Amino acid sequence: MDYITSFDIRLDKDVYYAGEPLTGCVVLENSENIKIRGIRVLLRGKAHVQLKVMKSGERKTLKDDQYLLDEKIVIWGKDKHEEPDATQILPRGMHQFNFAFQLPQCQMPCSLETRMGTIRYYVKCIIDIPYASSPQGIKYFSLIGPHIDCMEEKYLASLCGQDHKVRCFRCCQRGTIALRVVLERTAYCCGENLRIKAHIENRQDFTINLNIKLFQVIEYRIEKGVLGETKNITSTVLEYRSPTVNENTQAKFDSSLEQHPIKIPVVPPTMVGVCRLLQIYYMLKVSVEDERKNESLEMEFPLTIATIPYRSPQTQLYSITYDFCVDYVEGGRYISPEFRLGQVYDGNQPPGERENGAEDDEEDIILYRPVYVKCIEKPKGLGRMTKELLDQKLNESPNDLRRGLKSGSQKSMNALLQPGNTSSLEIQNPVSVKIHKTPSALEQQQLLKN
């Protein structure tokens, strides 16, 4: 419609949890009076899976959908089912229509973007104009779920595993290796350090290393036909190799004492039994690796990626932010072409390189990417600085305390927010989302049509 010069959907925030109210507004500007039957807003959540399979020598594509949310409200005028012939005049000018939805308080899967499956939540606005094409706009948002708390009792119990192996060459015994592993807890939030301890005994004539790997497994399921179709995709989330354990020695490993801790990268949370079409789970594999990269004494532990971080009994200070998934696992390595503007290439070649090897100067504009929870560690020394500040204030008189409380607090915060102290900066702004330049809903509609 040429009379509509501006059309945009604005949400109060871009990240939501289950049970929260979702509020926003539709901004509409028209240069002339328009006959409109009504303006309706839809809230939808949809899971989609598409698998390519071979059956009887023929390649087929199977698809299946699951609707997670489907709500509708009319923010102006009448619905088309109420009075089909009723129309109203929308005067020219700038208009703002507010809307509000209530997200259900239940276990809901998180937003996800992969090549074979997607989980998307969005708000859609339709301007119903009789005898003309109805302008539409879509605004996507990220939903954090399901609700998994690291402080639940079933996740706080430690897991222990041990094994040994005797190596022989023909009839001669060459030595024994033994491994004992203790995983302090089984649930971690992205950004937290893995808490694992191990005791390694090497009674052989060559060196060994402790190898720790975390795997992500996504299972896609389409329940069509007699048995249905399933497909699993496994990705390596992290890999850590401990210092060398010399021959005929034993060593103890503690991840909390290492110079470089094992930090969980940003990945989608565990989803088991939440969505009918796909589920995500993680496995921690611990093994002993020799000089020839041969693995032995392999142990696997189930690991849960949670959405609420662990709170230490000593302190309740922690910070939550949101970030994109890493680009080497499912959920971060694929961006749908409908959300990319600029050079669109959906193959193995990096999107920033051309066929002749030259790089593009312009970066792609990403319309939408889901974000996930990331835990920020408490800055070291924050508790000590706070205690010293309180001790200093207790030694002052009541009048000095009242006069200097505001200035002293400001000085302490300025000391924390120095340019080099990035972790303190994140504590000061606990909720921050990396946002790309996002066009309005009308611009998105025109770009997607082109």
C-alpha positions as CSV (number, residue, x, y, z in Angstrom):
1,M,0.0,0.0,0.0
2,D,1.6,3.3,-1.1
3,Y,-0.2,5.3,1.5
4,I,1.6,3.5,4.3
5,T,5.0,5.2,4.7
6,S,6.1,3.6,7.9
7,F,5.3,0.3,9.5
8,D,7.2,-1.3,12.4
9,I,6.7,-3.7,15.3
10,R,8.5,-2.8,18.5
11,L,8.9,-5.1,21.5
12,D,9.9,-3.9,25.0
13,K,12.8,-6.3,24.9
14,D,14.3,-9.0,22.7
15,V,14.7,-11.9,25.2
16,Y,11.8,-13.5,27.1
17,Y,11.3,-16.3,29.6
18,A,8.2,-18.6,29.9
19,G,5.6,-17.0,32.1
20,E,6.6,-13.4,31.4
21,P,4.3,-10.8,29.8
22,L,5.2,-9.9,26.3
23,T,4.4,-6.2,25.5
24,G,5.1,-4.0,22.6
25,C,3.5,-1.7,20.0
26,V,2.8,-1.3,16.3
27,V,3.9,2.0,14.8
28,L,2.0,3.0,11.7
29,E,2.3,6.1,9.6
30,N,0.0,6.8,6.6
31,S,0.0,9.8,4.3
32,E,-3.7,9.5,3.4
33,N,-6.9,8.3,5.0
34,I,-7.2,4.5,4.6
35,K,-10.2,2.2,4.9
36,I,-9.1,-0.6,7.2
37,R,-11.2,-3.5,8.4
38,G,-8.9,-4.2,11.4
39,I,-5.4,-4.6,12.6
40,R,-4.6,-7.9,14.3
41,V,-1.5,-9.1,16.1
42,L,-0.5,-12.8,16.3
43,L,1.9,-14.4,18.7
44,R,3.3,-17.7,17.4
45,G,5.9,-20.3,18.2
46,K,6.7,-23.0,15.7
47,A,9.1,-25.9,15.5
48,H,10.0,-27.2,12.0
49,V,12.1,-30.2,11.0
50,Q,13.0,-31.2,7.4
51,L,15.0,-34.4,6.7
52,K,16.2,-35.7,3.4
53,V,16.2,-39.5,3.3
54,M,16.7,-42.3,0.7
55,K,13.9,-44.8,0.3
56,S,13.9,-47.5,-2.4
57,G,16.6,-45.6,-4.2
58,E,14.6,-42.4,-4.3
59,R,15.6,-39.3,-2.5
60,K,12.7,-37.8,-0.5
61,T,12.2,-34.8,1.8
62,L,10.1,-35.3,4.9
63,K,8.7,-32.3,6.8
64,D,6.9,-31.9,10.1
65,D,5.7,-28.9,12.2
66,Q,4.7,-28.4,15.8
67,Y,3.0,-25.3,17.0
68,L,4.0,-24.2,20.4
69,L,2.2,-20.9,20.6
70,D,-0.8,-19.5,18.7
71,E,-2.6,-16.5,20.1
72,K,-4.3,-13.5,18.4
73,I,-5.7,-10.2,19.4
74,V,-7.3,-7.3,17.5
75,I,-5.7,-3.9,18.4
76,W,-7.8,-1.8,16.1
77,G,-11.1,-2.2,14.2
78,K,-12.8,-5.6,13.9
79,D,-11.7,-9.1,13.1
80,K,-12.6,-10.4,9.6
81,H,-14.7,-13.2,11.1
82,E,-16.8,-10.8,13.2
83,E,-18.1,-8.4,10.7
84,P,-16.7,-9.1,7.2
85,D,-18.2,-5.9,5.6
86,A,-17.4,-3.5,8.5
87,T,-14.7,-1.0,7.7
88,Q,-13.3,2.1,9.5
89,I,-11.3,5.1,8.4
90,L,-7.8,5.4,9.7
91,P,-6.9,9.1,9.5
92,R,-3.6,10.1,8.2
93,G,-0.7,10.6,10.6
94,M,1.5,8.7,13.0
95,H,-0.3,6.0,15.0
96,Q,0.8,3.7,17.8
97,F,-1.2,0.7,18.9
98,N,-0.1,-1.2,22.0
99,F,-0.5,-4.9,22.5
100,A,0.2,-7.4,25.3
101,F,0.5,-11.2,25.5
102,Q,1.1,-13.5,28.4
103,L,3.6,-16.3,27.7
104,P,2.5,-19.6,29.3
105,Q,4.1,-20.8,32.5
106,C,5.4,-24.2,31.3
107,Q,8.5,-25.9,30.0
108,M,9.0,-24.4,26.5
109,P,11.9,-25.2,24.1
110,C,14.4,-22.4,23.4
111,S,14.8,-20.6,20.1
112,L,17.0,-22.6,17.7
113,E,18.3,-22.2,14.2
114,T,19.9,-25.3,12.5
115,R,20.0,-26.5,8.9
116,M,17.5,-29.3,9.5
117,G,15.3,-27.9,12.2
118,T,14.2,-24.5,13.6
119,I,12.3,-23.3,16.7
120,R,11.1,-19.8,16.1
121,Y,9.0,-17.4,18.2
122,Y,7.6,-14.2,16.6
123,V,5.0,-11.5,16.6
124,K,3.1,-10.9,13.4
125,C,1.0,-7.9,12.5
126,I,-1.6,-7.9,9.7
127,I,-3.3,-4.8,8.4
128,D,-6.6,-6.0,6.9
129,I,-7.4,-3.7,4.0
130,P,-10.5,-4.8,2.0
131,Y,-10.0,-5.5,-1.7
132,A,-6.2,-5.0,-1.5
133,S,-3.2,-6.9,-0.4
134,S,-2.8,-6.8,3.4
135,P,0.6,-5.4,4.6
136,Q,2.3,-7.8,7.1
137,G,5.2,-7.5,9.4
138,I,7.1,-10.0,11.5
139,K,9.3,-9.4,14.6
140,Y,11.3,-12.4,15.9
141,F,12.4,-12.7,19.5
142,S,14.5,-15.2,21.6
143,L,12.9,-17.3,24.2
144,I,15.0,-18.8,27.0
145,G,14.0,-22.3,28.0
146,P,13.4,-24.8,29.3
147,H,13.6,-23.9,33.0
148,I,16.7,-25.8,34.3
149,D,18.2,-24.7,37.6
150,C,21.7,-25.8,38.5
151,M,20.7,-25.7,42.2
152,E,18.3,-28.6,41.9
153,E,19.2,-31.5,44.1
154,K,19.5,-34.0,41.2
155,Y,22.2,-31.9,39.6
156,L,24.2,-31.2,42.7
157,A,25.1,-34.9,43.3
158,S,28.6,-35.8,42.1
159,L,29.4,-38.6,39.6
160,C,32.4,-40.9,40.0
161,G,34.0,-43.3,37.6
162,Q,37.1,-45.4,37.7
163,D,38.8,-48.0,35.5
164,H,42.2,-49.6,34.9
165,K,43.9,-51.5,32.1
166,V,46.9,-53.8,31.9
167,R,48.9,-53.6,28.7
168,C,50.6,-56.8,27.5
169,F,52.9,-57.6,24.6
170,R,52.5,-61.3,23.7
171,C,53.2,-63.0,27.1
172,C,55.0,-60.1,28.8
173,Q,53.2,-57.6,30.9
174,R,54.2,-54.0,30.1
175,G,52.4,-52.0,32.7
176,T,49.1,-50.7,34.1
177,I,47.2,-47.5,33.7
178,A,44.4,-46.5,36.1
179,L,42.0,-43.5,36.0
180,R,39.6,-42.2,38.6
181,V,37.3,-39.3,37.7
182,V,34.9,-37.3,39.9
183,L,32.5,-34.8,38.4
184,E,31.4,-32.5,41.2
185,R,28.0,-31.6,39.7
186,T,26.2,-32.4,36.5
187,A,24.5,-29.1,35.5
188,Y,26.3,-26.0,34.2
189,C,25.3,-22.8,32.7
190,C,27.2,-21.4,29.7
191,G,30.2,-19.4,30.8
192,E,30.7,-21.4,34.0
193,N,33.9,-23.5,34.6
194,L,33.7,-27.2,34.5
195,R,34.4,-28.8,37.9
196,I,36.1,-32.1,37.5
197,K,38.9,-34.0,39.4
198,A,40.9,-36.9,38.3
199,H,43.6,-39.2,39.6
200,I,45.9,-40.8,37.0
201,E,48.3,-43.6,37.6
202,N,50.8,-44.4,34.8
203,R,52.9,-47.6,35.3
204,Q,54.1,-47.8,31.8
205,D,57.2,-46.8,29.8
206,F,55.6,-44.0,27.8
207,T,53.8,-40.7,28.7
208,I,50.0,-40.2,28.7
209,N,47.6,-37.3,28.9
210,L,44.1,-36.8,30.3
211,N,41.7,-35.9,27.5
212,I,38.3,-34.2,28.2
213,K,35.7,-33.7,25.5
214,L,32.2,-32.4,25.6
215,F,29.8,-33.5,22.8
216,Q,26.5,-32.1,21.7
217,V,23.9,-34.5,20.2
218,I,20.8,-33.3,18.5
219,E,18.2,-35.9,17.6
220,Y,15.7,-35.0,14.9
221,R,12.5,-37.0,14.7
222,I,9.6,-37.1,12.2
223,E,6.8,-39.5,13.2
224,K,5.4,-40.3,9.8
225,G,4.9,-43.7,8.4
226,V,5.3,-47.0,10.3
227,L,8.5,-46.3,12.1
228,G,9.2,-42.7,11.3
229,E,12.6,-41.2,10.6
230,T,15.3,-40.1,13.0
231,K,18.7,-38.4,12.5
232,N,21.4,-37.6,15.0
233,I,24.0,-34.8,14.6
234,T,27.0,-34.9,16.9
235,S,29.3,-31.9,17.4
236,T,32.4,-31.3,19.6
237,V,31.7,-28.4,22.0
238,L,35.1,-28.3,23.7
239,E,38.3,-30.4,24.0
240,Y,40.9,-30.2,26.8
241,R,44.2,-32.0,27.1
242,S,45.9,-32.0,30.5
243,P,49.7,-31.7,31.0
244,T,51.8,-34.8,30.3
245,V,51.9,-37.6,32.9
246,N,55.4,-39.1,32.8
247,E,56.1,-42.9,32.8
248,N,56.0,-44.7,36.1
249,T,54.4,-41.8,37.9
250,Q,51.0,-40.7,39.1
251,A,49.3,-37.3,39.0
252,K,46.2,-35.5,40.2
253,F,44.1,-33.2,38.1
254,D,41.7,-30.5,39.4
255,S,40.1,-28.2,36.8
256,S,39.5,-25.5,39.4
257,L,43.3,-25.2,40.1
258,E,44.3,-25.1,36.4
259,Q,45.8,-21.9,35.0
260,H,43.3,-22.1,32.1
261,P,40.0,-23.3,33.4
262,I,37.6,-25.4,31.3
263,K,34.9,-22.9,30.4
264,I,31.6,-24.0,28.9
265,P,31.0,-22.0,25.7
266,V,27.7,-20.5,24.7
267,V,25.5,-23.4,23.3
268,P,21.8,-24.1,23.3
269,P,20.5,-25.6,26.6
270,T,19.5,-29.2,27.1
271,M,16.1,-30.0,25.7
272,V,14.8,-33.5,26.5
273,G,11.1,-34.3,26.4
274,V,10.1,-30.7,25.6
275,C,9.7,-30.7,21.9
276,R,8.3,-33.5,19.8
277,L,10.4,-33.0,16.8
278,L,13.9,-32.6,18.3
279,Q,15.9,-32.9,21.5
280,I,19.4,-31.8,22.6
281,Y,21.6,-33.5,25.1
282,Y,25.3,-33.4,26.0
283,M,27.8,-36.0,26.9
284,L,31.2,-35.5,28.7
285,K,33.8,-38.0,27.6
286,V,37.0,-38.5,29.7
287,S,39.8,-40.7,28.5
288,V,43.5,-41.4,28.7
289,E,45.5,-40.6,25.5
290,D,49.0,-42.0,24.7
291,E,51.7,-40.6,22.5
292,R,50.1,-42.1,19.4
293,K,46.8,-40.4,20.1
294,N,45.2,-43.7,21.0
295,E,42.4,-43.4,23.6
296,S,41.7,-45.8,26.4
297,L,39.8,-46.0,29.7
298,E,37.0,-44.0,28.1
299,M,34.2,-42.8,30.5
300,E,31.1,-40.9,29.6
301,F,29.1,-38.7,31.9
302,P,25.7,-37.0,31.1
303,L,26.0,-33.2,31.3
304,T,23.1,-30.8,31.5
305,I,23.4,-27.3,30.1
306,A,21.1,-25.2,32.3
307,T,19.4,-21.8,32.0
308,I,19.8,-20.7,35.6
309,P,23.5,-20.7,36.9
310,Y,24.9,-22.2,40.1
311,R,24.8,-20.0,43.2
312,S,27.5,-20.6,45.7
313,P,26.4,-20.8,49.4
314,Q,29.1,-18.2,50.3
315,T,27.8,-15.5,47.9
316,Q,24.7,-14.9,45.8
317,L,26.4,-12.4,43.5
318,Y,26.3,-13.5,39.8
319,S,25.4,-11.8,36.5
320,I,23.5,-13.0,33.5
321,T,24.0,-11.8,30.0
322,Y,23.0,-13.2,26.5
323,D,25.2,-14.1,23.6
324,F,25.1,-15.9,20.3
325,C,25.9,-19.6,20.1
326,V,29.5,-20.5,19.0
327,D,29.8,-21.1,15.3
328,Y,31.1,-24.7,15.4
329,V,28.1,-26.5,16.9
330,E,24.5,-26.9,15.9
331,G,22.6,-23.7,16.7
332,G,25.4,-21.4,15.7
333,R,27.0,-22.6,12.5
334,Y,23.9,-22.0,10.3
335,I,22.1,-18.7,9.5
336,S,19.0,-19.0,7.4
337,P,19.2,-17.1,4.0
338,E,16.0,-15.3,4.8
339,F,17.7,-13.5,7.7
340,R,20.8,-12.5,5.8
341,L,21.1,-9.4,3.6
342,G,24.0,-8.8,1.3
343,Q,26.0,-11.7,-0.1
344,V,24.0,-14.8,0.6
345,Y,25.9,-18.1,0.3
346,D,24.7,-21.2,2.0
347,G,27.6,-23.6,1.3
348,N,30.9,-24.6,2.9
349,Q,32.7,-21.5,1.6
350,P,33.0,-18.7,4.1
351,P,30.4,-16.0,3.4
352,G,33.1,-13.3,3.5
353,E,35.1,-14.8,0.6
354,R,34.4,-14.8,-3.1
355,E,35.3,-17.5,-5.6
356,N,38.5,-15.7,-6.7
357,G,39.6,-15.4,-3.0
358,A,38.9,-11.8,-2.6
359,E,37.0,-10.7,0.5
360,D,33.9,-8.5,0.6
361,D,34.2,-5.1,2.2
362,E,30.5,-5.1,3.2
363,E,29.4,-7.3,6.0
364,D,26.1,-9.1,5.9
365,I,23.2,-7.6,7.9
366,I,21.7,-10.3,10.1
367,L,18.0,-9.7,10.7
368,Y,17.7,-12.2,13.5
369,R,19.8,-14.7,15.5
370,P,18.7,-16.4,18.7
371,V,20.7,-15.7,21.9
372,Y,21.3,-17.9,24.9
373,V,22.1,-17.5,28.6
374,K,25.7,-16.8,29.6
375,C,26.9,-16.5,33.1
376,I,29.4,-13.8,34.1
377,E,31.9,-14.6,36.8
378,K,32.2,-12.4,39.8
379,P,35.3,-10.2,39.7
380,K,38.0,-11.3,42.0
381,G,38.6,-8.9,44.9
382,L,35.1,-7.4,44.8
383,G,34.2,-8.9,48.2
384,R,37.5,-7.7,49.7
385,M,37.1,-4.2,48.4
386,T,33.6,-4.0,49.7
387,K,34.7,-5.2,53.2
388,E,37.6,-2.6,53.3
389,L,35.1,0.1,52.3
390,L,32.7,-0.9,55.1
391,D,35.5,-1.0,57.7
392,Q,36.6,2.5,56.7
393,K,33.1,3.8,57.0
394,L,32.5,2.3,60.4
395,N,35.5,4.2,61.8
396,E,33.9,7.5,60.7
397,S,31.5,9.6,62.6
398,P,27.7,9.5,61.7
399,N,27.9,12.9,60.0
400,D,30.9,12.0,57.9
401,L,29.2,8.7,57.1
402,R,26.1,10.4,55.7
403,R,28.2,13.0,53.8
404,G,30.6,10.5,52.3
405,L,28.3,7.6,51.7
406,K,27.2,8.7,48.3
407,S,30.6,10.0,47.1
408,G,32.4,6.9,48.6
409,S,30.0,4.5,46.8
410,Q,30.5,6.5,43.5
411,K,34.3,6.3,44.0
412,S,34.2,2.6,44.6
413,M,32.1,2.0,41.5
414,N,34.4,4.2,39.4
415,A,37.3,2.2,40.7
416,L,35.6,-1.0,39.5
417,L,34.6,0.4,36.2
418,Q,38.1,1.2,34.9
419,P,38.7,0.7,31.2
420,G,40.7,-2.5,31.7
421,N,38.2,-4.1,34.1
422,T,35.8,-5.6,31.6
423,S,34.3,-8.2,34.1
424,S,33.3,-5.4,36.4
425,L,31.6,-3.6,33.5
426,E,29.5,-6.6,32.8
427,I,28.4,-6.8,36.5
428,Q,27.3,-3.2,36.3
429,N,25.2,-4.0,33.2
430,P,24.1,-7.5,33.9
431,V,21.6,-7.8,31.0
432,S,23.2,-6.9,27.6
433,V,22.4,-8.4,24.2
434,K,24.5,-8.0,21.1
435,I,22.1,-6.6,18.6
436,H,22.7,-6.3,14.9
437,K,21.2,-3.5,12.9
438,T,17.6,-4.5,12.4
439,P,15.4,-3.0,9.8
440,S,11.7,-2.2,10.5
441,A,9.0,-4.7,9.7
442,L,8.0,-3.0,6.5
443,E,11.6,-3.0,5.3
444,Q,11.9,-6.7,6.2
445,Q,8.8,-7.5,4.2
446,Q,10.1,-5.6,1.1
447,L,13.5,-7.2,1.4
448,L,12.2,-10.7,1.9
449,K,9.9,-10.3,-1.1
450,N,12.8,-9.2,-3.3
